[in-house]
Amino acid sequence: MATFKKVIRFLLIFASVIFIICITSMYLIQEKLIFAGSTLAQDYEYTFEPPFEELNFTAKDGARINALYFTVPSPEGAIVYFHGNAGDLSRWGTIAAYFTQFNYNVLIIDYRTYGKSTGALNEQKMLEDTQLPYNFLLQNFKEEDIVVYGRSLGTSFASYLTSKNNPRKLILETPFYNMLDVTKRRFPMLPFADRLLKYRMENNEFVKEVTCPIVIYHGTNDDIVPLASGLLLKDEIPADQLTFYTIQDATHHNIGSFAEYQNTIVASLRK
């Protein structure tokens, strides 16, 4: 009996240690899971087919926010684009430049620690950084001619920025309710997720302060941000303010290749 009790005690201690290690590891690596950016040398030269200009904005704390500004001869408006959680502008520049074919200038930034951008990861500071490219566009465009576009992780930055301003439209591609919701869906067995999570990215709160029309695109086969999370966000937006496109069979990464997206995106951009 004594031996049995020792075995049970050992197993409980072992399980407790493993549990603590798992929880600690998840807490420590969450930034790498959320912000999977890659870096670029400061002398890296971007190459894209459409005309563009490389810009750098300076944040309040001195962080440098690297950006690309794609231009067309006589734009009918401008888009500020917030990209997903992986890569950097060497990749995302091509994706953002797609919208120039619709006669829009497009401005896209790299987040702190991404590409050539500097500064430490910090949710509030990163949210505040979004105002920098918007202010730049305001030098040449009226708010009614600016569209804010967010994709995946970028939907939280786009929603926050729009909640503080009054652009023409807010377009969200594969948005999530908030980061806690995504975490619970991706890691359902993770205990204390609400206490462990350092980044909240509360789209559900930001959209409540948005006054302009909102357009959402979400795929039925999205296994990164499930459609259910996007539908939860939908419920936070007045029906007369929202256009929600459910793209059948689309995943997290290929919505733009579907006819429903291609056939509606121009109307989504315009008044």
Phi and psi in degrees as a GROMACS rama.xvg file:
@    title "Ramachandran Plot"
@    xaxis  label "Phi"
@    yaxis  label "Psi"
@TYPE xy
-61.8619  -41.2384  ALA-2
-63.0261  -42.1874  THR-3
-60.4059  -43.2413  PHE-4
-63.5188  -37.6888  LYS-5
-64.4995  -40.5835  LYS-6
-63.8579  -45.3273  VAL-7
-61.6085  -43.5233  ILE-8
-62.2685  -42.9167  ARG-9
-61.72  -44.1552  PHE-10
-64.7844  -38.4106  LEU-11
-66.4652  -42.5726  LEU-12
-64.9936  -42.8972  ILE-13
-62.2316  -45.176  PHE-14
-63.3887  -38.7879  ALA-15
-64.8404  -41.8814  SER-16
-63.6518  -45.4164  VAL-17
-61.5668  -41.6951  ILE-18
-60.5186  -46.8283  PHE-19
-64.059  -41.4974  ILE-20
-61.8254  -44.0111  ILE-21
-63.1706  -45.6391  CYS-22
-64.6074  -44.6625  ILE-23
-63.0163  -43.0149  THR-24
-62.2967  -44.1029  SER-25
-62.5638  -39.462  MET-26
-64.7455  -41.3689  TYR-27
-75.3432  -31.5023  LEU-28
-98.0097  1.97462  ILE-29
-60.4605  -34.4913  GLN-30
-63.2836  -36.801  GLU-31
-70.2715  -29.5005  LYS-32
-75.5221  -39.8342  LEU-33
-79.8228  -44.0506  ILE-34
-112.452  89.4089  PHE-35
-99.0348  43.3843  ALA-36
-74.3899  158.244  GLY-37
-112.275  156.428  SER-38
-104.456  157.608  THR-39
-127.596  148.042  LEU-40
-63.3706  146.675  ALA-41
-63.4972  -22.0895  GLN-42
-97.0822  11.1236  ASP-43
-62.9273  136.57  TYR-44
-107.78  119.589  GLU-45
-74.0109  146.287  TYR-46
-134.789  121.317  THR-47
-140.944  154.876  PHE-48
-71.0606  -47.0455  GLU-49
-69.9216  152.389  PRO-50
-60.6941  138.865  PRO-51
-153.797  165.524  PHE-52
-131.76  137.665  GLU-53
-89.3107  132.631  GLU-54
-124.875  160.206  LEU-55
-135.996  127.198  ASN-56
-106.346  148.97  PHE-57
-109.268  121.521  THR-58
-77.3028  170.391  ALA-59
-59.0557  -34.2295  LYS-60
-91.7589  9.44521  ASP-61
93.7051  -5.61783  GLY-62
-62.3589  143.655  ALA-63
-101.047  125.24  ARG-64
-107.533  109.681  ILE-65
-78.6719  143.79  ASN-66
-147.287  159.639  ALA-67
-122.896  136.848  LEU-68
-123.438  107.071  TYR-69
-91.2694  135.287  PHE-70
-128.578  153.314  THR-71
-123.81  160.421  VAL-72
-58.4034  -48.5822  PRO-73
-132.876  76.4075  SER-74
-67.4251  143.32  PRO-75
-89.593  -6.2941  GLU-76
178.656  -172.034  GLY-77
-138.669  150.269  ALA-78
-120.263  131.245  ILE-79
-103.586  121.624  VAL-80
-112.495  131.91  TYR-81
-116.208  117.925  PHE-82
-86.4963  178.857  HIS-83
-75.3424  -170.724  GLY-84
-86.5198  -9.07172  ASN-85
-115.421  157.244  ALA-86
82.9429  -155.822  GLY-87
-158.35  -174.184  ASP-88
-66.4193  -19.7926  LEU-89
-63.001  -26.7111  SER-90
-97.6062  -48.0672  ARG-91
-71.1665  -21.2926  TRP-92
-58.8104  -41.8777  GLY-93
-63.6386  -40.1441  THR-94
-66.9462  -42.9451  ILE-95
-68.4371  -36.7873  ALA-96
-64.2136  -17.1567  ALA-97
-51.7479  -34.621  TYR-98
-79.1646  -9.48474  PHE-99
-66.8004  -24.4048  THR-100
-64.3424  -17.1934  GLN-101
-96.114  12.9317  PHE-102
71.2839  41.5809  ASN-103
-121.956  138.909  TYR-104
-72.3097  148.218  ASN-105
-132.689  126.988  VAL-106
-116.828  124.843  LEU-107
-131.038  138.104  ILE-108
-113.246  157.322  ILE-109
-96.866  137.655  ASP-110
-72.2761  167.468  TYR-111
-52.6125  135.06  ARG-112
77.5059  -6.72767  THR-113
-92.1084  141.097  TYR-114
54.9321  -122.472  GLY-115
-96.9775  -1.63956  LYS-116
-71.9674  148.372  SER-117
-117.934  -176.813  THR-118
97.5168  154.069  GLY-119
-82.3129  150.827  ALA-120
-65.5138  128.745  LEU-121
-161.346  120.228  ASN-122
-57.6697  -49.8861  GLU-123
-64.6129  -41.5214  GLN-124
-66.63  -37.2434  LYS-125
-68.2463  -36.7449  MET-126
-63.9261  -42.8862  LEU-127
-67.0947  -29.1114  GLU-128
-59.5319  -26.2984  ASP-129
-63.416  -23.0072  THR-130
-71.1574  -23.1944  GLN-131
-61.464  -53.3169  LEU-132
-66.9657  -31.7491  PRO-133
-64.3905  -44.1253  TYR-134
-62.4367  -35.9795  ASN-135
-62.0273  -45.7063  PHE-136
-65.0469  -32.1406  LEU-137
-65.3228  -14.1846  LEU-138
-69.0061  -24.5032  GLN-139
-128.68  -7.84722  ASN-140
-131.333  147.18  PHE-141
-77.0349  155.872  LYS-142
-57.0518  -36.0944  GLU-143
-67.3976  -9.59152  GLU-144
-106.884  7.50649  ASP-145
-109.392  133.445  ILE-146
-113.276  133.602  VAL-147
-102.783  125.505  VAL-148
-124.667  128.91  TYR-149
-127.38  141.495  GLY-150
-123.416  125.521  ARG-151
55.4984  -119.372  SER-152
-53.4481  -36.2675  LEU-153
-65.1471  -13.8423  GLY-154
-66.8322  -29.8395  THR-155
-70.6102  -39.28  SER-156
-67.8759  -40.1441  PHE-157
-65.6739  -43.0975  ALA-158
-65.0211  -42.0811  SER-159
-62.8043  -49.1256  TYR-160
-57.9768  -44.5068  LEU-161
-66.8691  -30.8014  THR-162
-67.0305  -19.0982  SER-163
-102.746  -2.18584  LYS-164
-140.528  -173.173  ASN-165
-138.158  67.4822  ASN-166
-74.9283  179.709  PRO-167
-65.7734  -47.8572  ARG-168
-146.471  156.597  LYS-169
-120.399  120.535  LEU-170
-114.509  126.554  ILE-171
-119.746  122.375  LEU-172
-108.313  121.756  GLU-173
53.5395  54.9266  THR-174
-80.1848  161.382  PRO-175
-118.661  159.252  PHE-176
-64.4251  -56.6357  TYR-177
-162.194  172.141  ASN-178
-66.8761  -32.0215  MET-179
-64.1215  -41.1245  LEU-180
-61.9481  -44.5015  ASP-181
-63.155  -42.4008  VAL-182
-61.453  -45.111  THR-183
-65.8241  -32.7987  LYS-184
-75.404  -36.1906  ARG-185
-79.9526  -33.3608  ARG-186
-128.906  68.7255  PHE-187
-62.5761  -22.6092  PRO-188
-90.1686  -2.47123  MET-189
-76.4005  117.336  LEU-190
-80.3083  156.759  PRO-191
57.8295  30.7739  PHE-192
-57.6545  -37.4448  ALA-193
-66.2215  -27.644  ASP-194
-88.7418  -27.7425  ARG-195
-80.5047  -28.5913  LEU-196
-74.8897  122.513  LEU-197
-89.1286  -23.2753  LYS-198
-113.815  125.928  TYR-199
-99.1616  -39.3665  ARG-200
42.6785  65.628  MET-201
-87.802  74.6474  GLU-202
-52.506  -38.6541  ASN-203
-60.5773  -29.8771  ASN-204
-86.5608  -38.3026  GLU-205
-63.0759  -43.8459  PHE-206
-65.3701  -21.7455  VAL-207
-65.4997  -23.6455  LYS-208
-99.0949  1.48382  GLU-209
-83.7287  131.599  VAL-210
-107.142  -15.8093  THR-211
-86.8935  169.145  CYS-212
-61.3563  145.749  PRO-213
-121.836  135.043  ILE-214
-119.689  131.39  VAL-215
-123.18  134.373  ILE-216
-116.517  129.463  TYR-217
-147.091  137.93  HIS-218
-91.6515  149.487  GLY-219
-74.3647  -22.0336  THR-220
-107.213  26.9757  ASN-221
-74.891  113.233  ASP-222
-102.025  5.45383  ASP-223
-97.824  -54.2699  ILE-224
-120.132  97.2113  VAL-225
-56.846  147.941  PRO-226
-52.0716  -34.2964  LEU-227
-57.7414  -35.1489  ALA-228
-69.3789  -40.2683  SER-229
-65.5364  -36.0905  GLY-230
-69.1861  -33.9026  LEU-231
-62.1264  -41.7429  LEU-232
-64.7264  -38.6599  LEU-233
-53.3872  -38.7522  LYS-234
-68.6336  -14.3645  ASP-235
-89.0546  -3.64606  GLU-236
-114.352  131.823  ILE-237
-55.6562  138.386  PRO-238
-58.9831  -36.0837  ALA-239
-77.6588  -4.37013  ASP-240
-102.65  -13.0604  GLN-241
-116.998  139.655  LEU-242
-119.805  119.516  THR-243
-117.201  117.745  PHE-244
-104.162  116.908  TYR-245
-94.4063  112.491  THR-246
-92.6333  108.153  ILE-247
-62.4469  128.436  GLN-248
75.0654  -2.89277  ASP-249
-73.6295  145.076  ALA-250
-98.8977  -167.137  THR-251
-71.3434  -22.2528  HIS-252
-111.349  -6.98064  HIS-253
-127.831  21.534  ASN-254
-56.0921  -39.5024  ILE-255
-63.7358  -15.379  GLY-256
-88.0523  -4.826  SER-257
-92.3069  144.696  PHE-258
-59.5372  -38.1071  ALA-259
-62.4683  -37.0871  GLU-260
-68.0259  -50.4353  TYR-261
-60.8343  -33.6592  GLN-262
-81.9908  -12.3437  ASN-263
-118.344  -14.2759  THR-264
-64.0076  -36.4722  ILE-265
-64.2185  -45.2735  VAL-266
-64.1479  -34.2838  ALA-267
-66.0348  -32.5929  SER-268
-75.7255  -31.1886  LEU-269
-87.4732  173.172  ARG-270
